Amino acid sequence: MQVDGFSLDAQKEKLKKYADFQDMVVVREFSDEGKSGKNVDDRPQFKEMLCLN
């Protein structure tokens, strides 16, 4: 369960605002919705981001 303010949508919004503030361009998003961040075993998007797939 996500703590208030740390849902996936809230995290994406906060990071987009940070990127805008820093004049950065988000070129791709990786998201393993509903997966725990405690390990990477069942997170294909995370592995792809790290070029492990």
C-alpha positions in Angstrom: 0.0 0.0 0.0 1.3 3.4 -0.9 1.7 6.1 1.7 -0.3 9.3 1.0 1.5 11.5 -1.4 3.7 8.7 -2.7 1.3 7.0 -5.1 2.7 6.2 -8.5 0.8 9.2 -10.0 2.1 11.5 -7.3 5.6 10.3 -7.8 5.4 10.9 -11.6 3.9 14.3 -11.1 6.6 15.4 -8.7 9.4 14.1 -11.0 7.8 15.9 -14.0 7.7 19.1 -12.1 11.4 18.6 -11.0 12.4 17.9 -14.6 10.6 21.1 -15.8 12.3 23.1 -13.1 15.7 21.8 -14.1 14.9 22.4 -17.8 15.1 18.6 -18.4 13.1 16.6 -20.9 11.5 13.3 -19.8 12.1 11.0 -22.8 10.7 7.8 -21.3 9.0 6.4 -18.3 9.4 3.0 -16.7 6.6 1.8 -14.5 6.0 -1.6 -12.8 2.6 -0.7 -11.4 1.5 -2.8 -8.4 4.9 -4.3 -7.9 6.9 -3.9 -4.7 10.1 -1.9 -4.7 11.7 -4.3 -2.3 13.2 -6.5 -5.0 13.7 -6.5 -8.8 12.8 -10.1 -9.5 9.2 -9.4 -10.7 9.8 -5.9 -12.2 10.4 -6.2 -15.9 10.3 -2.4 -16.5 12.9 -1.8 -13.8 15.2 -4.4 -15.4 14.7 -2.9 -18.8 15.6 0.6 -17.4 18.8 -1.0 -16.1 19.3 -2.8 -19.5 19.1 -6.2 -17.8 16.5 -7.6 -20.1 
